[in-house]
Amino acid sequence: MIFLVAFAVVWLVSLFGDYIKWKDRKVKNVSKPLYVCLNAATLLLYIAYAANVRIPMPTTFFIRYVAPWINTLVRGTFHA
């Protein structure tokens, strides 16, 4: 819980600081959509984690399904 609060505070302070800097000067049009997409993805992952929603990650798939299959191939116990 402490990590979630600390992360939210640091992230919001960072967003506020970026908003102040971007308001004063012009930023390239390419940067803004990328910045918005990355922050939206961060917000969605944060909300999902806070709501205890499990998000499928590629590493989990690899560890559960691919690694045991490769292990059987390497040890020679795989019979097709």
HTML snippet that shows the backbone in 3Dmol.js (N, CA, C, O; Angstrom):
<script src="https://3Dmol.org/build/3Dmol-min.js"></script>
<div id="view" style="width:600px;height:400px;position:relative"></div>
<script>
const pdb = `
ATOM      1  N   MET A   1       0.818  -1.190   0.000  1.00  0.00           N
ATOM      2  CA  MET A   1       0.000   0.000   0.000  1.00  0.00           C
ATOM      3  C   MET A   1       0.868   1.261   0.000  1.00  0.00           C
ATOM      4  O   MET A   1       0.548   2.248  -0.662  1.00  0.00           O
ATOM      5  N   ILE A   2       1.961   1.212   0.748  1.00  0.00           N
ATOM      6  CA  ILE A   2       2.857   2.365   0.799  1.00  0.00           C
ATOM      7  C   ILE A   2       3.467   2.618  -0.573  1.00  0.00           C
ATOM      8  O   ILE A   2       3.622   3.766  -0.989  1.00  0.00           O
ATOM      9  N   PHE A   3       3.816   1.534  -1.277  1.00  0.00           N
ATOM     10  CA  PHE A   3       4.382   1.686  -2.617  1.00  0.00           C
ATOM     11  C   PHE A   3       3.383   2.345  -3.562  1.00  0.00           C
ATOM     12  O   PHE A   3       3.763   3.209  -4.352  1.00  0.00           O
ATOM     13  N   LEU A   4       2.120   1.954  -3.494  1.00  0.00           N
ATOM     14  CA  LEU A   4       1.108   2.532  -4.376  1.00  0.00           C
ATOM     15  C   LEU A   4       0.942   4.029  -4.129  1.00  0.00           C
ATOM     16  O   LEU A   4       0.846   4.812  -5.074  1.00  0.00           O
ATOM     17  N   VAL A   5       0.909   4.412  -2.891  1.00  0.00           N
ATOM     18  CA  VAL A   5       0.752   5.829  -2.560  1.00  0.00           C
ATOM     19  C   VAL A   5       1.992   6.612  -2.974  1.00  0.00           C
ATOM     20  O   VAL A   5       1.880   7.691  -3.557  1.00  0.00           O
ATOM     21  N   ALA A   6       3.163   6.081  -2.678  1.00  0.00           N
ATOM     22  CA  ALA A   6       4.402   6.768  -3.039  1.00  0.00           C
ATOM     23  C   ALA A   6       4.528   6.899  -4.559  1.00  0.00           C
ATOM     24  O   ALA A   6       4.918   7.953  -5.062  1.00  0.00           O
ATOM     25  N   PHE A   7       4.199   5.836  -5.284  1.00  0.00           N
ATOM     26  CA  PHE A   7       4.262   5.891  -6.740  1.00  0.00           C
ATOM     27  C   PHE A   7       3.283   6.926  -7.289  1.00  0.00           C
ATOM     28  O   PHE A   7       3.633   7.687  -8.190  1.00  0.00           O
ATOM     29  N   ALA A   8       2.070   6.963  -6.759  1.00  0.00           N
ATOM     30  CA  ALA A   8       1.067   7.919  -7.231  1.00  0.00           C
ATOM     31  C   ALA A   8       1.521   9.354  -6.972  1.00  0.00           C
ATOM     32  O   ALA A   8       1.352  10.223  -7.828  1.00  0.00           O
ATOM     33  N   VAL A   9       2.092   9.603  -5.806  1.00  0.00           N
ATOM     34  CA  VAL A   9       2.549  10.961  -5.482  1.00  0.00           C
ATOM     35  C   VAL A   9       3.686  11.373  -6.416  1.00  0.00           C
ATOM     36  O   VAL A   9       3.664  12.476  -6.963  1.00  0.00           O
ATOM     37  N   VAL A  10       4.670  10.509  -6.603  1.00  0.00           N
ATOM     38  CA  VAL A  10       5.794  10.834  -7.481  1.00  0.00           C
ATOM     39  C   VAL A  10       5.320  11.025  -8.916  1.00  0.00           C
ATOM     40  O   VAL A  10       5.781  11.937  -9.603  1.00  0.00           O
ATOM     41  N   TRP A  11       4.424  10.192  -9.365  1.00  0.00           N
ATOM     42  CA  TRP A  11       3.920  10.284 -10.743  1.00  0.00           C
ATOM     43  C   TRP A  11       3.117  11.571 -10.947  1.00  0.00           C
ATOM     44  O   TRP A  11       3.279  12.242 -11.966  1.00  0.00           O
ATOM     45  N   LEU A  12       2.264  11.917 -10.001  1.00  0.00           N
ATOM     46  CA  LEU A  12       1.477  13.139 -10.122  1.00  0.00           C
ATOM     47  C   LEU A  12       2.349  14.395 -10.050  1.00  0.00           C
ATOM     48  O   LEU A  12       2.101  15.355 -10.780  1.00  0.00           O
ATOM     49  N   VAL A  13       3.351  14.402  -9.195  1.00  0.00           N
ATOM     50  CA  VAL A  13       4.280  15.537  -9.132  1.00  0.00           C
ATOM     51  C   VAL A  13       5.034  15.662 -10.460  1.00  0.00           C
ATOM     52  O   VAL A  13       5.256  16.769 -10.950  1.00  0.00           O
ATOM     53  N   SER A  14       5.424  14.527 -11.035  1.00  0.00           N
ATOM     54  CA  SER A  14       6.104  14.541 -12.324  1.00  0.00           C
ATOM     55  C   SER A  14       5.192  15.081 -13.423  1.00  0.00           C
ATOM     56  O   SER A  14       5.625  15.881 -14.253  1.00  0.00           O
ATOM     57  N   LEU A  15       3.937  14.649 -13.431  1.00  0.00           N
ATOM     58  CA  LEU A  15       2.985  15.153 -14.424  1.00  0.00           C
ATOM     59  C   LEU A  15       2.778  16.656 -14.276  1.00  0.00           C
ATOM     60  O   LEU A  15       2.729  17.377 -15.272  1.00  0.00           O
ATOM     61  N   PHE A  16       2.658  17.127 -13.054  1.00  0.00           N
ATOM     62  CA  PHE A  16       2.469  18.550 -12.799  1.00  0.00           C
ATOM     63  C   PHE A  16       3.681  19.351 -13.268  1.00  0.00           C
ATOM     64  O   PHE A  16       3.529  20.403 -13.889  1.00  0.00           O
ATOM     65  N   GLY A  17       4.867  18.862 -12.975  1.00  0.00           N
ATOM     66  CA  GLY A  17       6.089  19.535 -13.432  1.00  0.00           C
ATOM     67  C   GLY A  17       6.191  19.566 -14.944  1.00  0.00           C
ATOM     68  O   GLY A  17       6.590  20.577 -15.522  1.00  0.00           O
ATOM     69  N   ASP A  18       5.835  18.472 -15.585  1.00  0.00           N
ATOM     70  CA  ASP A  18       5.850  18.438 -17.052  1.00  0.00           C
ATOM     71  C   ASP A  18       4.824  19.395 -17.630  1.00  0.00           C
ATOM     72  O   ASP A  18       5.092  20.059 -18.632  1.00  0.00           O
ATOM     73  N   TYR A  19       3.663  19.476 -17.018  1.00  0.00           N
ATOM     74  CA  TYR A  19       2.625  20.387 -17.501  1.00  0.00           C
ATOM     75  C   TYR A  19       3.096  21.841 -17.439  1.00  0.00           C
ATOM     76  O   TYR A  19       2.847  22.618 -18.361  1.00  0.00           O
ATOM     77  N   ILE A  20       3.766  22.199 -16.365  1.00  0.00           N
ATOM     78  CA  ILE A  20       4.268  23.570 -16.224  1.00  0.00           C
ATOM     79  C   ILE A  20       5.316  23.866 -17.294  1.00  0.00           C
ATOM     80  O   ILE A  20       5.300  24.938 -17.900  1.00  0.00           O
ATOM     81  N   LYS A  21       6.229  22.917 -17.529  1.00  0.00           N
ATOM     82  CA  LYS A  21       7.264  23.127 -18.544  1.00  0.00           C
ATOM     83  C   LYS A  21       6.666  23.183 -19.942  1.00  0.00           C
ATOM     84  O   LYS A  21       7.087  24.004 -20.756  1.00  0.00           O
ATOM     85  N   TRP A  22       5.684  22.317 -20.238  1.00  0.00           N
ATOM     86  CA  TRP A  22       5.103  22.272 -21.582  1.00  0.00           C
ATOM     87  C   TRP A  22       4.217  23.482 -21.846  1.00  0.00           C
ATOM     88  O   TRP A  22       4.052  23.889 -22.996  1.00  0.00           O
ATOM     89  N   LYS A  23       3.647  24.058 -20.797  1.00  0.00           N
ATOM     90  CA  LYS A  23       2.779  25.214 -20.967  1.00  0.00           C
ATOM     91  C   LYS A  23       3.594  26.434 -21.409  1.00  0.00           C
ATOM     92  O   LYS A  23       3.103  27.258 -22.181  1.00  0.00           O
ATOM     93  N   ASP A  24       4.822  26.552 -20.931  1.00  0.00           N
ATOM     94  CA  ASP A  24       5.652  27.712 -21.214  1.00  0.00           C
ATOM     95  C   ASP A  24       6.324  27.664 -22.588  1.00  0.00           C
ATOM     96  O   ASP A  24       6.593  28.712 -23.174  1.00  0.00           O
ATOM     97  N   ARG A  25       6.596  26.474 -23.105  1.00  0.00           N
ATOM     98  CA  ARG A  25       7.296  26.386 -24.385  1.00  0.00           C
ATOM     99  C   ARG A  25       6.591  25.415 -25.317  1.00  0.00           C
ATOM    100  O   ARG A  25       5.806  24.570 -24.888  1.00  0.00           O
ATOM    101  N   LYS A  26       6.882  25.554 -26.570  1.00  0.00           N
ATOM    102  CA  LYS A  26       6.268  24.671 -27.558  1.00  0.00           C
ATOM    103  C   LYS A  26       7.011  23.344 -27.584  1.00  0.00           C
ATOM    104  O   LYS A  26       8.238  23.303 -27.493  1.00  0.00           O
ATOM    105  N   VAL A  27       6.257  22.267 -27.707  1.00  0.00           N
ATOM    106  CA  VAL A  27       6.820  20.925 -27.790  1.00  0.00           C
ATOM    107  C   VAL A  27       6.430  20.351 -29.144  1.00  0.00           C
ATOM    108  O   VAL A  27       5.353  20.643 -29.662  1.00  0.00           O
ATOM    109  N   LYS A  28       7.294  19.547 -29.706  1.00  0.00           N
ATOM    110  CA  LYS A  28       7.030  18.960 -31.017  1.00  0.00           C
ATOM    111  C   LYS A  28       5.723  18.156 -30.979  1.00  0.00           C
ATOM    112  O   LYS A  28       5.389  17.538 -29.968  1.00  0.00           O
ATOM    113  N   ASN A  29       5.009  18.178 -32.072  1.00  0.00           N
ATOM    114  CA  ASN A  29       3.727  17.472 -32.152  1.00  0.00           C
ATOM    115  C   ASN A  29       3.878  15.968 -32.015  1.00  0.00           C
ATOM    116  O   ASN A  29       2.931  15.290 -31.616  1.00  0.00           O
ATOM    117  N   VAL A  30       5.041  15.435 -32.337  1.00  0.00           N
ATOM    118  CA  VAL A  30       5.262  13.993 -32.231  1.00  0.00           C
ATOM    119  C   VAL A  30       5.360  13.568 -30.769  1.00  0.00           C
ATOM    120  O   VAL A  30       4.966  12.455 -30.422  1.00  0.00           O
ATOM    121  N   SER A  31       5.867  14.424 -29.931  1.00  0.00           N
ATOM    122  CA  SER A  31       6.095  14.064 -28.529  1.00  0.00           C
ATOM    123  C   SER A  31       4.806  13.990 -27.722  1.00  0.00           C
ATOM    124  O   SER A  31       4.677  13.135 -26.846  1.00  0.00           O
ATOM    125  N   LYS A  32       3.872  14.853 -27.996  1.00  0.00           N
ATOM    126  CA  LYS A  32       2.669  14.926 -27.171  1.00  0.00           C
ATOM    127  C   LYS A  32       1.830  13.648 -27.203  1.00  0.00           C
ATOM    128  O   LYS A  32       1.465  13.154 -26.137  1.00  0.00           O
ATOM    129  N   PRO A  33       1.503  13.083 -28.385  1.00  0.00           N
ATOM    130  CA  PRO A  33       0.706  11.846 -28.379  1.00  0.00           C
ATOM    131  C   PRO A  33       1.424  10.675 -27.695  1.00  0.00           C
ATOM    132  O   PRO A  33       0.798   9.882 -26.992  1.00  0.00           O
ATOM    133  N   LEU A  34       2.723  10.578 -27.905  1.00  0.00           N
ATOM    134  CA  LEU A  34       3.485   9.520 -27.252  1.00  0.00           C
ATOM    135  C   LEU A  34       3.465   9.686 -25.738  1.00  0.00           C
ATOM    136  O   LEU A  34       3.297   8.714 -25.002  1.00  0.00           O
ATOM    137  N   TYR A  35       3.636  10.911 -25.281  1.00  0.00           N
ATOM    138  CA  TYR A  35       3.607  11.209 -23.849  1.00  0.00           C
ATOM    139  C   TYR A  35       2.240  10.869 -23.251  1.00  0.00           C
ATOM    140  O   TYR A  35       2.152  10.282 -22.173  1.00  0.00           O
ATOM    141  N   VAL A  36       1.188  11.241 -23.959  1.00  0.00           N
ATOM    142  CA  VAL A  36      -0.165  10.962 -23.479  1.00  0.00           C
ATOM    143  C   VAL A  36      -0.422   9.454 -23.448  1.00  0.00           C
ATOM    144  O   VAL A  36      -0.997   8.942 -22.487  1.00  0.00           O
ATOM    145  N   CYS A  37       0.001   8.745 -24.490  1.00  0.00           N
ATOM    146  CA  CYS A  37      -0.211   7.285 -24.522  1.00  0.00           C
ATOM    147  C   CYS A  37       0.541   6.578 -23.403  1.00  0.00           C
ATOM    148  O   CYS A  37      -0.006   5.685 -22.755  1.00  0.00           O
ATOM    149  N   LEU A  38       1.778   6.964 -23.173  1.00  0.00           N
ATOM    150  CA  LEU A  38       2.560   6.325 -22.107  1.00  0.00           C
ATOM    151  C   LEU A  38       1.970   6.613 -20.729  1.00  0.00           C
ATOM    152  O   LEU A  38       1.926   5.728 -19.874  1.00  0.00           O
ATOM    153  N   ASN A  39       1.526   7.820 -20.515  1.00  0.00           N
ATOM    154  CA  ASN A  39       0.924   8.142 -19.221  1.00  0.00           C
ATOM    155  C   ASN A  39      -0.444   7.488 -19.063  1.00  0.00           C
ATOM    156  O   ASN A  39      -0.814   7.105 -17.954  1.00  0.00           O
ATOM    157  N   ALA A  40      -1.199   7.353 -20.147  1.00  0.00           N
ATOM    158  CA  ALA A  40      -2.485   6.655 -20.068  1.00  0.00           C
ATOM    159  C   ALA A  40      -2.269   5.173 -19.756  1.00  0.00           C
ATOM    160  O   ALA A  40      -3.006   4.590 -18.961  1.00  0.00           O
ATOM    161  N   ALA A  41      -1.265   4.571 -20.380  1.00  0.00           N
ATOM    162  CA  ALA A  41      -0.954   3.164 -20.088  1.00  0.00           C
ATOM    163  C   ALA A  41      -0.509   3.003 -18.637  1.00  0.00           C
ATOM    164  O   ALA A  41      -0.888   2.037 -17.974  1.00  0.00           O
ATOM    165  N   THR A  42       0.287   3.939 -18.146  1.00  0.00           N
ATOM    166  CA  THR A  42       0.713   3.901 -16.747  1.00  0.00           C
ATOM    167  C   THR A  42      -0.477   4.016 -15.807  1.00  0.00           C
ATOM    168  O   THR A  42      -0.564   3.304 -14.806  1.00  0.00           O
ATOM    169  N   LEU A  43      -1.391   4.917 -16.138  1.00  0.00           N
ATOM    170  CA  LEU A  43      -2.576   5.098 -15.306  1.00  0.00           C
ATOM    171  C   LEU A  43      -3.452   3.849 -15.308  1.00  0.00           C
ATOM    172  O   LEU A  43      -3.944   3.436 -14.258  1.00  0.00           O
ATOM    173  N   LEU A  44      -3.647   3.248 -16.472  1.00  0.00           N
ATOM    174  CA  LEU A  44      -4.462   2.029 -16.547  1.00  0.00           C
ATOM    175  C   LEU A  44      -3.837   0.873 -15.774  1.00  0.00           C
ATOM    176  O   LEU A  44      -4.539   0.150 -15.068  1.00  0.00           O
ATOM    177  N   LEU A  45      -2.526   0.694 -15.900  1.00  0.00           N
ATOM    178  CA  LEU A  45      -1.854  -0.365 -15.143  1.00  0.00           C
ATOM    179  C   LEU A  45      -1.915  -0.089 -13.644  1.00  0.00           C
ATOM    180  O   LEU A  45      -2.081  -1.015 -12.851  1.00  0.00           O
ATOM    181  N   TYR A  46      -1.784   1.166 -13.255  1.00  0.00           N
ATOM    182  CA  TYR A  46      -1.860   1.526 -11.842  1.00  0.00           C
ATOM    183  C   TYR A  46      -3.246   1.229 -11.279  1.00  0.00           C
ATOM    184  O   TYR A  46      -3.373   0.642 -10.204  1.00  0.00           O
ATOM    185  N   ILE A  47      -4.282   1.635 -12.007  1.00  0.00           N
ATOM    186  CA  ILE A  47      -5.655   1.381 -11.554  1.00  0.00           C
ATOM    187  C   ILE A  47      -5.937  -0.118 -11.495  1.00  0.00           C
ATOM    188  O   ILE A  47      -6.570  -0.598 -10.555  1.00  0.00           O
ATOM    189  N   ALA A  48      -5.471  -0.849 -12.493  1.00  0.00           N
ATOM    190  CA  ALA A  48      -5.686  -2.302 -12.501  1.00  0.00           C
ATOM    191  C   ALA A  48      -4.981  -2.956 -11.313  1.00  0.00           C
ATOM    192  O   ALA A  48      -5.546  -3.831 -10.656  1.00  0.00           O
ATOM    193  N   TYR A  49      -3.761  -2.536 -11.043  1.00  0.00           N
ATOM    194  CA  TYR A  49      -3.037  -3.109  -9.904  1.00  0.00           C
ATOM    195  C   TYR A  49      -3.709  -2.739  -8.585  1.00  0.00           C
ATOM    196  O   TYR A  49      -3.817  -3.574  -7.687  1.00  0.00           O
ATOM    197  N   ALA A  50      -4.157  -1.504  -8.466  1.00  0.00           N
ATOM    198  CA  ALA A  50      -4.823  -1.068  -7.244  1.00  0.00           C
ATOM    199  C   ALA A  50      -6.155  -1.790  -7.047  1.00  0.00           C
ATOM    200  O   ALA A  50      -6.569  -2.029  -5.913  1.00  0.00           O
ATOM    201  N   ALA A  51      -6.829  -2.140  -8.150  1.00  0.00           N
ATOM    202  CA  ALA A  51      -8.103  -2.851  -8.068  1.00  0.00           C
ATOM    203  C   ALA A  51      -7.911  -4.367  -8.003  1.00  0.00           C
ATOM    204  O   ALA A  51      -8.886  -5.118  -8.008  1.00  0.00           O
ATOM    205  N   ASN A  52      -6.659  -4.815  -7.942  1.00  0.00           N
ATOM    206  CA  ASN A  52      -6.317  -6.235  -7.831  1.00  0.00           C
ATOM    207  C   ASN A  52      -6.795  -7.030  -9.056  1.00  0.00           C
ATOM    208  O   ASN A  52      -7.277  -8.156  -8.933  1.00  0.00           O
ATOM    209  N   VAL A  53      -6.650  -6.426 -10.222  1.00  0.00           N
ATOM    210  CA  VAL A  53      -6.976  -7.104 -11.480  1.00  0.00           C
ATOM    211  C   VAL A  53      -5.686  -7.684 -12.032  1.00  0.00           C
ATOM    212  O   VAL A  53      -4.679  -6.985 -12.139  1.00  0.00           O
ATOM    213  N   ARG A  54      -5.718  -8.971 -12.384  1.00  0.00           N
ATOM    214  CA  ARG A  54      -4.524  -9.613 -12.919  1.00  0.00           C
ATOM    215  C   ARG A  54      -4.430  -9.324 -14.415  1.00  0.00           C
ATOM    216  O   ARG A  54      -5.355  -9.606 -15.176  1.00  0.00           O
ATOM    217  N   ILE A  55      -3.304  -8.760 -14.816  1.00  0.00           N
ATOM    218  CA  ILE A  55      -3.059  -8.455 -16.220  1.00  0.00           C
ATOM    219  C   ILE A  55      -2.085  -9.495 -16.759  1.00  0.00           C
ATOM    220  O   ILE A  55      -1.022  -9.704 -16.174  1.00  0.00           O
ATOM    221  N   PRO A  56      -2.431 -10.151 -17.866  1.00  0.00           N
ATOM    222  CA  PRO A  56      -1.512 -11.156 -18.406  1.00  0.00           C
ATOM    223  C   PRO A  56      -0.235 -10.505 -18.937  1.00  0.00           C
ATOM    224  O   PRO A  56      -0.284  -9.607 -19.778  1.00  0.00           O
ATOM    225  N   MET A  57       0.878 -10.963 -18.444  1.00  0.00           N
ATOM    226  CA  MET A  57       2.168 -10.424 -18.863  1.00  0.00           C
ATOM    227  C   MET A  57       2.914 -11.480 -19.669  1.00  0.00           C
ATOM    228  O   MET A  57       2.757 -12.673 -19.411  1.00  0.00           O
ATOM    229  N   PRO A  58       3.716 -11.065 -20.634  1.00  0.00           N
ATOM    230  CA  PRO A  58       4.451 -12.031 -21.463  1.00  0.00           C
ATOM    231  C   PRO A  58       5.394 -12.916 -20.666  1.00  0.00           C
ATOM    232  O   PRO A  58       5.567 -14.089 -20.999  1.00  0.00           O
ATOM    233  N   THR A  59       6.006 -12.380 -19.622  1.00  0.00           N
ATOM    234  CA  THR A  59       6.935 -13.202 -18.849  1.00  0.00           C
ATOM    235  C   THR A  59       6.209 -14.330 -18.125  1.00  0.00           C
ATOM    236  O   THR A  59       6.748 -15.431 -18.004  1.00  0.00           O
ATOM    237  N   THR A  60       5.016 -14.078 -17.651  1.00  0.00           N
ATOM    238  CA  THR A  60       4.238 -15.125 -16.982  1.00  0.00           C
ATOM    239  C   THR A  60       3.908 -16.241 -17.959  1.00  0.00           C
ATOM    240  O   THR A  60       4.028 -17.417 -17.616  1.00  0.00           O
ATOM    241  N   PHE A  61       3.498 -15.893 -19.161  1.00  0.00           N
ATOM    242  CA  PHE A  61       3.209 -16.892 -20.185  1.00  0.00           C
ATOM    243  C   PHE A  61       4.455 -17.722 -20.490  1.00  0.00           C
ATOM    244  O   PHE A  61       4.376 -18.945 -20.612  1.00  0.00           O
ATOM    245  N   PHE A  62       5.599 -17.059 -20.614  1.00  0.00           N
ATOM    246  CA  PHE A  62       6.837 -17.763 -20.917  1.00  0.00           C
ATOM    247  C   PHE A  62       7.219 -18.727 -19.800  1.00  0.00           C
ATOM    248  O   PHE A  62       7.600 -19.867 -20.064  1.00  0.00           O
ATOM    249  N   ILE A  63       7.119 -18.275 -18.563  1.00  0.00           N
ATOM    250  CA  ILE A  63       7.531 -19.114 -17.433  1.00  0.00           C
ATOM    251  C   ILE A  63       6.602 -20.314 -17.272  1.00  0.00           C
ATOM    252  O   ILE A  63       7.071 -21.415 -16.980  1.00  0.00           O
ATOM    253  N   ARG A  64       5.308 -20.128 -17.454  1.00  0.00           N
ATOM    254  CA  ARG A  64       4.352 -21.210 -17.228  1.00  0.00           C
ATOM    255  C   ARG A  64       4.252 -22.202 -18.377  1.00  0.00           C
ATOM    256  O   ARG A  64       4.046 -23.393 -18.142  1.00  0.00           O
ATOM    257  N   TYR A  65       4.393 -21.738 -19.613  1.00  0.00           N
ATOM    258  CA  TYR A  65       4.115 -22.611 -20.754  1.00  0.00           C
ATOM    259  C   TYR A  65       5.324 -22.906 -21.633  1.00  0.00           C
ATOM    260  O   TYR A  65       5.535 -24.053 -22.027  1.00  0.00           O
ATOM    261  N   VAL A  66       6.110 -21.899 -21.940  1.00  0.00           N
ATOM    262  CA  VAL A  66       7.211 -22.103 -22.878  1.00  0.00           C
ATOM    263  C   VAL A  66       8.408 -22.749 -22.202  1.00  0.00           C
ATOM    264  O   VAL A  66       8.993 -23.678 -22.759  1.00  0.00           O
ATOM    265  N   ALA A  67       8.787 -22.289 -21.031  1.00  0.00           N
ATOM    266  CA  ALA A  67       9.966 -22.822 -20.350  1.00  0.00           C
ATOM    267  C   ALA A  67       9.851 -24.316 -20.047  1.00  0.00           C
ATOM    268  O   ALA A  67      10.818 -25.035 -20.300  1.00  0.00           O
ATOM    269  N   PRO A  68       8.739 -24.833 -19.525  1.00  0.00           N
ATOM    270  CA  PRO A  68       8.655 -26.277 -19.314  1.00  0.00           C
ATOM    271  C   PRO A  68       8.731 -27.076 -20.621  1.00  0.00           C
ATOM    272  O   PRO A  68       9.301 -28.167 -20.653  1.00  0.00           O
ATOM    273  N   TRP A  69       8.154 -26.530 -21.695  1.00  0.00           N
ATOM    274  CA  TRP A  69       8.199 -27.215 -22.985  1.00  0.00           C
ATOM    275  C   TRP A  69       9.639 -27.283 -23.494  1.00  0.00           C
ATOM    276  O   TRP A  69      10.065 -28.324 -23.995  1.00  0.00           O
ATOM    277  N   ILE A  70      10.395 -26.186 -23.372  1.00  0.00           N
ATOM    278  CA  ILE A  70      11.793 -26.181 -23.802  1.00  0.00           C
ATOM    279  C   ILE A  70      12.616 -27.106 -22.923  1.00  0.00           C
ATOM    280  O   ILE A  70      13.531 -27.772 -23.407  1.00  0.00           O
ATOM    281  N   ASN A  71      12.302 -27.153 -21.641  1.00  0.00           N
ATOM    282  CA  ASN A  71      13.015 -28.032 -20.728  1.00  0.00           C
ATOM    283  C   ASN A  71      12.827 -29.498 -21.139  1.00  0.00           C
ATOM    284  O   ASN A  71      13.782 -30.275 -21.098  1.00  0.00           O
ATOM    285  N   THR A  72      11.620 -29.879 -21.529  1.00  0.00           N
ATOM    286  CA  THR A  72      11.390 -31.263 -21.975  1.00  0.00           C
ATOM    287  C   THR A  72      12.124 -31.551 -23.282  1.00  0.00           C
ATOM    288  O   THR A  72      12.587 -32.670 -23.503  1.00  0.00           O
ATOM    289  N   LEU A  73      12.228 -30.553 -24.138  1.00  0.00           N
ATOM    290  CA  LEU A  73      12.987 -30.747 -25.395  1.00  0.00           C
ATOM    291  C   LEU A  73      14.466 -30.933 -25.120  1.00  0.00           C
ATOM    292  O   LEU A  73      15.109 -31.784 -25.736  1.00  0.00           O
ATOM    293  N   VAL A  74      15.010 -30.155 -24.212  1.00  0.00           N
ATOM    294  CA  VAL A  74      16.442 -30.218 -23.911  1.00  0.00           C
ATOM    295  C   VAL A  74      16.780 -31.527 -23.225  1.00  0.00           C
ATOM    296  O   VAL A  74      17.821 -32.113 -23.524  1.00  0.00           O
ATOM    297  N   ARG A  75      15.960 -32.001 -22.335  1.00  0.00           N
ATOM    298  CA  ARG A  75      16.242 -33.243 -21.613  1.00  0.00           C
ATOM    299  C   ARG A  75      15.911 -34.480 -22.422  1.00  0.00           C
ATOM    300  O   ARG A  75      16.307 -35.584 -22.050  1.00  0.00           O
ATOM    301  N   GLY A  76      15.194 -34.315 -23.520  1.00  0.00           N
ATOM    302  CA  GLY A  76      14.922 -35.457 -24.387  1.00  0.00           C
ATOM    303  C   GLY A  76      13.727 -36.269 -23.944  1.00  0.00           C
ATOM    304  O   GLY A  76      13.569 -37.407 -24.387  1.00  0.00           O
ATOM    305  N   THR A  77      12.876 -35.729 -23.085  1.00  0.00           N
ATOM    306  CA  THR A  77      11.704 -36.488 -22.621  1.00  0.00           C
ATOM    307  C   THR A  77      10.469 -36.149 -23.437  1.00  0.00           C
ATOM    308  O   THR A  77       9.370 -36.605 -23.122  1.00  0.00           O
ATOM    309  N   PHE A  78      10.641 -35.358 -24.477  1.00  0.00           N
ATOM    310  CA  PHE A  78       9.496 -34.967 -25.313  1.00  0.00           C
ATOM    311  C   PHE A  78       9.268 -36.027 -26.380  1.00  0.00           C
ATOM    312  O   PHE A  78      10.169 -36.331 -27.162  1.00  0.00           O
ATOM    313  N   HIS A  79       8.068 -36.587 -26.414  1.00  0.00           N
ATOM    314  CA  HIS A  79       7.717 -37.601 -27.418  1.00  0.00           C
ATOM    315  C   HIS A  79       6.528 -37.068 -28.210  1.00  0.00           C
ATOM    316  O   HIS A  79       5.436 -36.897 -27.670  1.00  0.00           O
ATOM    317  N   ALA A  80       6.753 -36.811 -29.484  1.00  0.00           N
ATOM    318  CA  ALA A  80       5.685 -36.286 -30.335  1.00  0.00           C
ATOM    319  C   ALA A  80       4.813 -37.381 -30.878  1.00  0.00           C
ATOM    320  O   ALA A  80       3.865 -37.108 -31.615  1.00  0.00           O
TER     321      ALA A  80
END
`;
const viewer = $3Dmol.createViewer("view");
viewer.addModel(pdb, "pdb");
viewer.setStyle({}, {cartoon: {color: "spectrum"}});
viewer.zoomTo();
viewer.render();
</script>
